[in-house]
Amino acid sequence: MSEYRPRPPVRTGALAAALTATLVLLCCTGGAGAFFLTELGGDAAEQLAPASMECTGDFEVDATGKMPRFAEYGERQLRNAAKIINVGQEMKVPPRGWVIAVATAMQESRLLNLANSTVGESRDIPNEGIGADHDSVGLFQQRASWGTVAQRMDPEYASRKFYEKLVDVTDWEKLPLTVAAQRVQISAFPDAYAKHEELAARIVDALAGGAARTALIAGEEVCDAAAGGEIAASGWTAPIPGGVGSGFRTASRPGHNGVDISAPKGTDIRVAATGRVLVARCDPDRRGRLSCDVDGWPGKGGCGWFVDVLHAQGIITRYCHLADPPRVAVGDTVQAGDVIGDVGSSGNSSGPHLHFEVHVDGDRSSRGAIDPVPFMRSKGAPLKGAG
């Protein structure tokens, strides 16, 4: 049993301003995992779409065939994304690499093969627009050291060069997308890639049969199996491997804004995706007491020890009833799969379990809550036992 009293919404813009002082040290000391809150919110046009298609296991992409429809991008841009994925497949790069590559091209060129106003030769080559960033051209805005102008404006060549550098990055599959992309691109805006991860994964799913829902397990791409620290190509993992008991806003519990996942006390709780910690503390019970150091009971009220994490696109995940104080602090950057606490029974709880919530639009209140079951399934990290 779980309960969390609704709180005022926290918008990503206001959040960034409120935490600026706290995050200055982290953001400005060059930490490898640091990225700005303003970049986590994403562009206004890039909003969440319905759950991704089923993971088919057949990830063949036809860059010349009919393209899916996305409000954010047109047909020629999606064809460019398909070409990027095709090259990754030819090079046997796992789907996580396709998501990183597509997200990078989204940031660099909006998936358009751009010429450059200062590179005369580029304007004579078929292109999809004109840029003006130094001598950068093409989908990935690669500079002269990456090849000739003609080569860099060839989507297949440009994609191949990106992947060649990506796979040379140590543990690239486990890095946050924005870190992996930056180690390839060496951009003046190293934190800008994170905001595209959500949409890039949906584009890969739509073009490649749900491939972003796979996790690399024992050398095989397995659909809908990201749990226990395994990360799906989408960048998500299940917080614990237990089964769902009490569901989201059921008839008997219409105010239950998450799901309860059964697990033994002490089970590791992993953050579901890369993000930044918004809250890590004890939630007061109905009588205003901060009594999270003892097991709770039904009717006590409060979330117990809990953590809220902000992810790209204004998604927030919440983890309640931890056994002990969280292992993270406000302002920490966490990577998908990092352990942030352990299962307990603090707060309004009838026994050890994780109460898990997903919120959208940067809204921590009940108004922002959505059902975690279809959301996590769409990420390739289904909650065990959920229908």
N, C-alpha and C positions, 0 to 999 in steps of 0.2 A: 504494500500500500504506500502511496506517495502523495505528497501534496506540496504545491508551491504557490504562494500567493502572488497574483499578478503585480508587476511593477511597471513603472512608466517606461515607454519605449526609449531605446537609445539608438539614435541614428548615427550612421558612420561618420558624417561630417561633424556633428557635435561631439562625437566620441573622440575624433582625432584632435579637436581643439582642447577638450578636457584633459586628455592624457599627454599633451605635448610636453609639459614639464617633466613628467615621469619618464618619457621615452627618449628625451634628448640624448642622454648618455648612451643608450643602446643604439639609437639610430646613427649616431655620429662617431662611434668608435670603430666602425668598419667590421662589426661582427658578421660572420659568414651567413648567419641565418636571418639577419635583420632586413625588414622591409616595412615601408611606411603604411600606416593605417589608411591614408588617403588612397593608396593603390589597392587596398583590399576590397573597396566598395565596387569597383568596376564602372564602366561607362553606363550612363543612364539607359541607353538603348539596349544594353545587354542584360536582359532580365531572364529569370528562370522560365524554362518551357516545361511542358508535361514530361513525365518520366520517359527515359530513353527506351528505344526499341529493345526487344529481347536479344540476348547474346546468342548468336546463331552458331558460332564456331566456324562459319564460313566467312572469312574477312576479305574476300576478293573485292577489289575496287575497280570500277569501270569509269575512268576519267572522261570518256566520250559519251557515256550513257546519260539517262535522265537524272537530274540532280534533285536532291531533297530541297524543301523550301525553308528558308530561315529569314525572319524579318530583318536580321542584322546584316546579312550579306546576300549578294545577288549570285546568279548562275555562274558567271565567269570566275568569281572569287571562290566559289565552292569547287569548281573544276581545278583551280590552282591548289586548293587543299587536297583534292583527290590525287593530284600529281605528286604532292609532297608525301602522301601516305604510300603511294605506289613505289616511290623510290625507297622508302623505309622498308617496305616489304621485300623488295628485290635485294636489299642489303641485309635482310634478316635481322633488322632492328626490332625489338619488342614494341608492342603498341604504346607503352609509356613514352617511347621516343617519338612516336607519331604525334601524340598529344603535345609534347614539348615543342616539336617543330612547328606544328600548326599554330600554337599559341604565340610562338616567336614571330612568325610571319604576320599574324594578326596585329601585333604591336608595331612591327617595323614598317609594314606597307599596307595594312588592312587587306591583306591577301591579294594585292594587285602587283603586277609585274611592272615596276616603275622605271622610267628613264630618269635622267637628271639634267636639269637646265644648264649645269656647268660642265657637263660631259657631252660634247657635241656629237660624238659617235653614237651615243646611246639613243639620241632622238631619231636616228635613221633606222633603228631596229624596231620592229613591231612592239608596241608597248601599250600599257593600260593606264597611263597617266605620267605626270612629270613631277619629280621630287627635286629637292635642292639641298640635300644633306651632304656636305663635303663632296666626295666623288663616289658616293654610295649609289648603287643601282640594284634593281631586281626585287624579288619577293622578300629576301632577307636583308636588303640594303647592305650588301657586301662591298667592301672597299677594294682598292686596286690590288692589294696583296692577295686577294682571294682568286684572282684570275683575270683574264681579259674582259673587256666590256661585254663582248658577245657571249662569253662563257657565263658571266654573272647574270646576264639577262635571259639565260636559258633556265627555266624552272627546274628541270631535271638536274642540270649541273649544280645549280645553287643549292638544291636540296641535298644532293650527294655530299657536297662540301660541308654543309651544316652537320649532317649525320657523322661524317668522318671525324669531325672535331668533337662532337658530343660523346661518341663511344670511347674516346680517349680520356674523358673526364673520369677520374676515379669515383666509383660508386655512384655514377650519375643517376641510376634508376632509383636510388634511395634519397636523393637530394630533393628539396623543394623545387618545384618547377622554375621559379624565378632565379634560383641559384644556379641550376644546371644551364639554363638559357644564357645567363650572364657570363658564365665561364667560357661559353662558346663565342658570344657576341662582343664581349667587352664594351658594353654600351655605356653612354654617358648617363643613362637612366636605368640603373641596374635593378630597381624594384618594380619596374613597370610591367613586367611579364605576368605577375601573379594574377592580376585582375582578369586575364583571358582564359585561365585554366578551365573554369566551369563551361564556358561556351565551346572551347576547343575540344573538350571531351565529348560534348554532345554532337559536335560536327563529326568527330571520328566515329562515334557510335552510328550516326545516320549514314555515313559513307561506307563504313566497314563492318556492318552487321553486328553492332554492339561491342566492338573490340575494346573500347575503353573500360568495359566491365570485366576484363580479364585480369588475372594476377599470374605472375610468373612463379610457378611452383614446381620444384624439381625439374626445371628445364622445360616445362610445358606451360602453354597459355591456357589457364583454366577459367571458365566462366563462373562468375558469381561465387567466388570463394575467398574473398579478401577478409581474413580474420586472423587472430593470433599473431598480429604483427605483419602479415602479408599485406601489401599495398596494391590495390587495383590500378590499372593504367589511368583511371580517372583521378587518382590521387587520394582515394578514400579507403578506409578499413573499418570493420566492425569494432566497436569499443571493447566488447568482451564476447567470448564465443558461446555464451549461455542462450537459453531459449526464452522467447517472449511469453510473459504471463498476462498480466493485465494490460489491455490495449489502450489505444488513443481515443479519448472521449467516447467511451462506451455508454450504452443506455443506462447502466447502473452507476457510471462515474463520468458524467458529461463534462466535469471540470478537470479531468485527468489529461493534462496537456502534453503527455509523452507516453512512453511505454516502460513497463517494468521487465527487466531482463534478469532471469534467475542465474545465480552463480554463488559458489561458496564464499564465505567471508575470507578476505585476503586476496581474492583474485585480482590480477593486474587490470587496471582500467587504462585503455590506450586512447589517445586523442584521435578522433576519426579522420582528421585532415589537417594539413599545415595551417597554422593561424597564429593569432596572438591572444593571450589570456586577458579577458576583461574583468573577471571576478574569480577570486579564490579565497573562500572564507566560510565561516559558520553562519547558517541562516537562522534567525531567531525563531523560536517556537511560538505557539499561540499566545503565550503569556509574556513574550518579549525576552525570554531567557536565551542566552548563548550556551546551551547545554549539549553541545555536539560530542563531548568526550565520553558519553555513555550511550548505550543502545537506546533507540527510541521505541515508540509504540503507536498503534493506530489512534488517531485523534490528537496526538501531541502537537502536530503542525510543524511546518518548516521543512526545508530540503536537507537539513543536516549540513555536514561538510559538503560543499559543492563547488563546481568550476564551470564558468562560461567561457567559451572560446569563439572569437570572431574569425571567420574564414572569408575567402574571396566571394564577391557578389553579395556581400552583406548577410551571408548565412552564419547563424550562431548555433553552436551545439552546447547542451547543458548536461552535466553529469552530477547526480545527487546521491546522497546517503553514503558518502565515503566513510571508511572505518576510522581514518585518521586525518589530520590536516593535509590538504593537497600538497603534492610534491612540486608544485609550480606556484609562481607569484604573479600578481598583476603586472602586465607589460612584457612578460616572457614570450619569446617566440618559440613555438613548439612545432615539431615536424610530425607528420602523419605516423602513427604507431608509437609515438613516445608515451611512456607510462606516466600518467599524471596523478595517480592515486590507486587505492585498492578498495574493493567492494566491502561495504559494511552495512550498518542498519541504523545510522544516526538519523535524527529527525522523525518525520511522520512515517514510520516504517514498521511493518509487522515481522520483518525478518531480513536476512542479508539479500540484497539485490541491487542492481543499478537502475535508477530511474533516468531515462535518456530522452532528451528533447531536441528537436530541430526547429529553429526559427528562421524566418526570412525577413528581408527588408531591414536588417539591423535592428529589429524590434524584439526586445527581450520579454515583453509582456505576453499575455495569453493571446493577444490579437495577432502576434507574429508566428504563433506555433502552427506547425503542420504535422501530419502523420509521419513519423520517422520510418515506418515499415516500407511503403512504396518509394520514399526518397532514397533510403539506403540500398534498396534493391536496384534502383536505377543507376547507382554508383558502382555496382558490382560487389557490394559489401553487405549482402542481406543479413538481417538479424535472424539468427538460428531459430527455427521453429515457427517463424512468422509466415502466415499464409499470403 
